[in-house]
């Protein structure tokens, strides 16, 4: 288990998302974001050159490997939201995303010494190296009790 004390500003963690198929993009969109950009390939091609994933689906796919490969082993008390959330470019079918998570700050709580807040930035790039998604995220994590 990793605790707040195990992280330091400047640490970088890298992940890769699984590519989303056109069928997966359309299925997600039908349930959660039924805009034509995500459900109608002909329309999406005329606007964006291809079908594109919902930004909400992109967020979930970016965080999937972070949660499964890292945060599952962190003494996480809970997320505190997203700051500066940006969808900078469309995500297209069959594009895996290269994800970089950078620790910005680690701040022990003054009022509750058993925990603190870690702020990190996540950015995801498409296969051409273009940033498609970014956000800053604070999360509350337990401290290692001595």
C-alpha positions in Angstrom: 0.0 0.0 0.0 1.3 3.5 -0.9 0.5 6.4 1.4 0.8 10.2 1.0 4.3 10.0 2.4 5.4 7.8 -0.6 4.7 10.5 -3.1 6.8 13.6 -3.9 6.4 16.6 -6.3 7.9 15.9 -9.7 7.2 12.2 -9.7 5.9 11.0 -13.1 3.8 7.9 -13.8 3.0 6.7 -17.3 0.1 4.6 -18.5 -1.6 3.6 -21.8 -5.3 3.3 -22.4 -6.9 0.6 -24.5 -8.2 1.9 -27.8 -11.9 2.5 -28.1 -13.6 0.8 -31.1 -16.2 2.7 -33.1 -18.8 0.3 -31.7 -17.7 1.1 -28.1 -17.8 4.8 -28.8 -21.3 4.6 -30.2 -22.6 2.3 -27.4 -21.3 4.6 -24.7 -22.8 7.6 -26.5 -26.2 6.0 -26.9 -26.4 5.6 -23.2 -24.5 8.7 -21.8 -23.9 11.3 -24.5 -26.2 10.7 -27.5 -24.9 13.6 -29.6 -24.6 12.9 -33.4 -20.8 13.5 -33.1 -20.6 10.2 -31.2 -23.4 8.2 -32.7 -23.7 9.0 -36.4 -20.5 8.2 -38.3 -21.5 10.0 -41.5 -22.2 13.2 -39.6 -19.1 12.9 -37.5 -17.0 12.4 -40.7 -18.4 15.5 -42.3 -17.5 17.6 -39.2 -14.4 15.9 -37.7 -13.1 13.5 -40.4 -14.2 10.5 -38.3 -16.3 9.4 -35.5 -15.1 10.9 -32.2 -15.4 9.7 -28.6 -17.4 11.6 -26.0 -15.3 13.6 -23.7 -16.8 11.8 -20.8 -15.8 8.5 -22.2 -12.3 9.9 -22.8 -12.1 10.9 -19.2 -13.1 7.5 -18.0 -10.7 5.7 -20.4 -7.9 7.9 -19.3 -8.5 7.2 -15.7 -9.1 3.5 -16.1 -5.4 2.5 -16.1 -4.5 5.0 -13.4 -7.1 3.5 -11.1 -6.5 -0.2 -12.0 -2.7 0.0 -12.2 -1.9 2.5 -9.4 -4.7 3.9 -7.3 -5.9 0.5 -6.3 -2.8 0.2 -4.2 -3.0 3.7 -2.7 -4.6 4.5 0.7 -7.0 6.8 -1.1 -9.6 8.5 1.1 -11.4 10.1 -1.9 -11.1 12.4 -4.9 -11.8 16.1 -4.5 -12.8 17.0 -8.1 -11.2 18.1 -11.3 -9.6 21.5 -12.0 -8.8 22.8 -15.4 -10.5 19.8 -17.2 -9.9 20.2 -20.9 -10.7 18.1 -24.0 -8.2 19.6 -26.4 -8.6 17.4 -29.5 -11.0 14.7 -30.5 -10.2 11.1 -29.7 -10.9 8.8 -32.7 -11.7 5.1 -32.9 -8.8 2.7 -32.3 -6.4 5.3 -30.9 -4.6 4.2 -27.7 -3.7 7.1 -25.5 -0.4 7.6 -23.8 -1.1 9.0 -20.3 1.2 10.9 -18.0 0.4 11.6 -14.4 2.7 14.2 -12.7 2.7 14.8 -9.0 2.5 18.6 -8.4 2.3 18.8 -4.6 1.9 16.7 -1.5 0.5 18.5 1.5 -0.1 16.9 4.9 -3.3 18.2 6.7 -2.7 20.5 9.6 -6.0 19.6 11.3 -6.0 15.8 10.6 -2.5 14.4 10.8 -3.6 11.0 9.5 -4.1 12.4 5.9 -3.2 15.0 3.4 -3.8 16.1 -0.2 -1.9 15.1 -3.3 -2.4 17.3 -6.4 -1.5 15.8 -9.7 -1.9 16.7 -13.4 -3.0 14.1 -16.0 -2.5 14.6 -19.7 -3.2 12.1 -22.4 -1.8 12.1 -25.9 -2.9 10.5 -29.1 -0.6 8.4 -31.3 0.6 11.6 -33.0 1.8 12.9 -29.6 -0.9 15.6 -29.5 -2.5 16.3 -26.1 -6.1 15.4 -26.3 -7.1 15.6 -22.6 -5.7 17.2 -19.5 -6.9 17.9 -15.9 -5.5 18.8 -12.5 -6.8 16.6 -9.7 -6.6 16.8 -5.9 -7.0 13.6 -4.0 -7.1 13.0 -0.2 -4.7 10.1 0.9 -4.0 8.6 4.2 -0.5 9.2 5.8 1.6 6.3 6.9 1.1 6.1 10.7 4.3 5.5 12.6 
